[in-house]
Amino acid sequence: MTKLQRCLTLVVLAPAIAAAATVVGASSAGAQGPGLPLSKCLDAVGTYLTTNYAKDESGKFISRSLISLTNGGHAFFTDSGEAGEPGFGPFSDGRGAWRCLSKEKSLTRFVATVLDFTFITPGFPKQLIGRLDIDGSFDAAADKLSGTMTLYLVPIDGDPLKQSDLKKGAEGTFEAQKVMTP
């Protein structure tokens, strides 16, 4: 298969793969698992502008992102580094699911998992699936999110939902402000 054929195949299949990932996220979100029903955590629903930092002694600024949590349990993720950055190739937006773990007073704890795809470039000739696990808290009094993000990468033919297939790519912390209409 030529490079052009691979690229065309990717362009044709990418929307179907993304739709399938969204459906997988929706069914997982509907099941909820351990924690509270989403109906108890609706104050966390919304879109947030994040500032992302390295999770090491440097605490260096990495990127900005948008995280959206829906009342149906879906999670959406867009990052300013999607064009690629040192050590990482370009990648797509992420889609997935979130669930509420606990709620005490104005603090809601949640987890989310979003999936995305890397794009083949001369510098990054292998396509991968990215899995971003978010462990966060929502402070309703301040309309802010904070927490950690862990990126895992698997080969395009791997299973990003299977723990044993995951290879850690990066870790970071984030702070986020809820996006509100003026």
URKAZI-V364222 format. One line per field, one symbol per residue. burial: # if it has 24 or more other C-alpha atoms within 12 Angstrom, else .. A space follows every 50 residues. Layout:
burial->???
This chain:
burial->.............#...#..##.###.###.#...#.#..########## ###........##################.##.....############# ###...##############......##############..######## ####.#...##....##..#########....
